[in-house]
Amino acid sequence: SRDAGAMNVPLSSRQRESEDEETEFSGPGSFANSSAALLEERGLGDTEDLAAAAASKPRVVLCGLPRSGKSSIYHVVFQKLVSHETLFLESTELIAKHDIGYSKFCQFELWDTPGDIASDSGDELSFDGVLGSSAQIIFVVDVTSEDVDKSLRLLHRTITKVFSTLPSRPGAQRPYFQVFIHKADALRDDEKLLCLRELQDKVEEDLREVGLDGISPRISFHVTSVFDNSIFDAMSHVVQRLMVREVGVLEALLDALVNHCGMEKVFLFDMVSKLYVATDSTPVHSQDFELCFDMIELFVQVSCLYQDSIRPTELSATAKEAKNQGSEKSEKKMAPFFSREAYSSSTVRLSNSMVLQISVVS
């Protein structure tokens, strides 16, 4: 079966080799040999070991006030629902579990909660059963709502409740919190930065008052919206946090690829969700991510024209089905999306002479 992994690489024209020349890496100093050696050195072996490590899926929980956009995030990122159609989604009333498993590197359970699970009136059994065993907790704050202060109070209760009950659970691991400052498309760029700093300072100040300032490194903040690529960037960080052991190895391999091939930036994408699970050690610029994201969109649309496994009309039907019932059947329907060709690639040259190369790897 074919992997859903994708590598999206922008490189400058001056670094690109002549199109008539083909370079083959072989021998003791080759990229392929160094990759195998690095995997063996880090104790990962091969991709079968990574698949075995993904057998027990970690849990990621979506929390936040009702109507803050939790379900919209799931449907846009993992069900390919058109962003403006999220306006018609109903509010979540029961805890819903979604199994995410499109590739070896993107394996986890996503739990969507109704919003009051950590409140003072929340069900203690539900809290222990859902948040108590979570690897990461995504807390969604709607910056367009008048209840931002209420949302921050709920976030504070959630954090304090989770970390205050950890000592009583043998073998319990401390989860990471990912705070999504959501629906930020209504703000200007300068307002986004200001909002990010204010909310981050407020959360850290409240934690210092209760003696939990030491957990600040386990809390990350992201400005997000389902109407642009920011939500995919933020969810990419969530996925990378789930695979800390693998990310270090993948980053080293991508660094070796950059050094051998003279590329400017490399991303390793999951093609179906369009989340990048790893990148090289150079800083990530939003423009690079957006270019790669848009190229994957183009690649997917063109690929649909030549594949028999699933047609564009079926993709549309999948999105509608996800909107209506969000069933596991619709998730599984996305799996054969890239199942026909073992290896595919595409190259795009932009007007500024930058070259984007995408290669699907198994």
TORDOZA-959618 format. One record per residue (C-alpha): x, y, z. Coordinates in steps of 0.001 Angstrom, whole numbers, plus 500000, padded with zeros to 6 digits. Example, Ala and Ser with C-alpha at 12.3 -4.5 7.8 and 13.67 -1.06 7.14 Angstrom:
<atoms>
512300495500507800/513670498940507140/
</atoms>
This chain:
<atoms>
500000500000500000/501111503531499403/502134506005502059/500406509356502397/503694511112503024/504758513944500742/507895515981500413/507466519543499235/510694521344498382/511187524953497217/514634525688495782/516227528597494011/516991528473490314/520682529151490858/520919526027493023/518982523830490658/520978521434488492/520540521414484738/517351519651483716/519357517527481274/521597516169484025/520587513400486386/522509512947489607/522553509584491311/523708509303494914/525469506038495613/528471504789497498/529621505158501084/528865508888501288/525456508710499691/522297510212501174/520573506815501088/523351505121503062/523580507947505577/519783507769506060/519891504059506885/522843504587509209/521109507420511022/517938505400511505/519962502513512898/521934504865515142/518754506373516601/517295502909517181/514389503258514761/515456500669512186/513131501173509246/509639502421508521/508131499204509880/509377500227513315/507639503571512913/504406501819511985/504699499573515024/505278502601517238/502041504113515903/500000501026516862/498967502581520188/497538505922519177/497917508943521459/494903511032522331/494409514677521384/491450516481522960/489696519571521607/488426521824524408/486885525255524612/483587527044525034/480642526049522840/480682527599519349/484382528420519617/485159526484516403/486373523098517672/484290520967515300/485072523302512401/488783522632512876/488262518885512649/486023519049509591/488203521494507641/491536519800508352/490557516132508333/487266516006506411/488064518605503726/484921520571504401/484856523924502615/485575526639505171/482433528704504660/480260525605505163/481453525327508757/479032528148509546/476231525598509291/477730522981511616/475744522295514755/477263522782518179/478831519672519739/476630518253522494/478341514908523137/481953513806523236/482960512533519775/486045510420519065/487650510538515604/490335508106514523/493062509860512502/495313507447510652/496034508419507060/499780507671507196/502444506138509442/503347509507510901/499844510905511384/498321508477513865/496206509670516790/492721509915518242/491014513313518139/488330513802520804/485884516667520330/484305517778523620/481122519801524138/482893522611525956/482075522256529660/484138519175530465/486546521035532736/484105523569534153/482998523573537764/479777521810536745/481554519338534450/481236515584534918/484235514316536921/484047510913535249/484162512490531808/487087514655532827/489155511712534100/488189509511531169/488975512067528456/491545514595529651/493244512326532163/494802510120529474/495444512738526808/498838513406525233/497854516884524088/494983519229524807/493991521784522171/492140524656523794/490277526866521311/489694530531522190/487304532488519964/488801535985519770/485669537353518072/483456536371520995/482508538581523920/483353535654526226/487149535748525820/487603536294529575/485269533396530293/487223531243527872/490512532135529587/489012531243532965/487981527862531578/491483527390530158/492987528183533560/490653525702535299/491492523044532730/495246523470533163/495144523547536954/492760520600537129/494856518470534802/498169519127536558/496741518983540079/495351515477539498/498476514072537803/500321513128541039/497418510868542026/497677508877538770/500527506323538734/502507506506535501/500516509476534197/502342511678531688/502098515438531652/500167516551528560/501026519489526344/498553522333525866/498116523927522446/496115527166522701/494483528110519398/493630531813519269/490916531077516762/488816532967514191/491681535426513824/490778536150510189/488714539028511554/491889540722512839/494632542658511069/498202541365511228/499238543818513935/496108543009515929/496911539297515732/500348539825517255/498940542101519961/496194539610520814/498702536752520935/500972538613523368/498131539768525610/496536536336525926/499886534624526454/500870537104529172/497470536707530853/497683532905530926/501252532901532255/500409535485534921/497435533439536153/499613530318536343/502285532155538348/499658533158540914/498854529497541630/502465528331541522/502274526606538123/504639528888536228/506955525899535707/504574524344533173/504732527323530799/507120525458528416/504381522856527948/501934525469526640/502116526778523057/500031529499521434/498946529685517785/496887532255515897/494488530269513699/491582530469511293/489815527929509081/489715530524506299/493476530429505686/496392528030506084/497134528979509686/495003526151511084/497015523602509086/500273525098510337/499068524911513942/497813521331513591/501162520410512049/502830521430515308/500353519248517191/501275516220515075/505005516893515459/504653517079519233/503090513604519182/506100512076517446/509028513662519284/511178510565518901/510749510426515131/510890514171514434/514539514422515464/515511511647513062/513427513030510221/514846516510510725/518388515116510508/517514513224507329/515966516314505754/519043518336506709/521153515731504913/518882516016501870/519235519808501869/523020519566502096/523331516939499367/520888518524496904/521383522252497535/517750522941498440/516556525951500384/513763524302502391/512226520836502722/508890519773504214/507609516261504793/503841516409504343/500993514032504979/499241514359501625/495675513728502740/495541516089505709/498179518469504235/499945518688507587/503731518699507600/505116516142510031/508741517305509761/510989519897508171/514702520666508146/516352522712510891/516152526074509098/513376528439510295/509907527966508828/508529531032507043/504788531278506520/505292532158502842/507183528909502228/504492526885503953/501726528597501984/503512527968498674/503975524295499496/500398523992500725/499002525534497538/501184523269495404/499800520196497159/496286521484496453/497183521806492772/498863518408492746/495807516769494329/493362518348491891/495396517314488844/495988513809490230/492253513283490633/491860513583486863/494042510525486261/493132508212489122/490441505578489200/490444504962492944/488508508116493812/487072510899491656/486734514606492482/482958514202492707/483455511523495329/485700513874497283/482901516421497294/480485513746498467/482916512823501232/482957516382502498/479170516565502468/478920513268504305/481373514535506919/479290517644507372/476064515693507855/477206512884510111/480985512931510609/481110509144510477/484202506947510380/483027505746506984/483775509130505467/487263509126507028/488086505725505572/486869506890502198/489775509335502077/492372506589502570/492656505369498922/493094508935497752/496650508339496516/496655504579496135/497300504164492418/500866505324491758/503733504312494050/505787507362493101/504599510653491654/506282514010491290/505678517470489931/507734520610489367/506512524208489247/508654527231488331/507362530511489724/507690533936488111/510434534887490611/512531531915489371/511862529852492484/511281526174491756/508894524015493772/509396520256493597/506937517783495084/507693514078495313/505364511456496775/507295508831498707/506248505503500192/
</atoms>
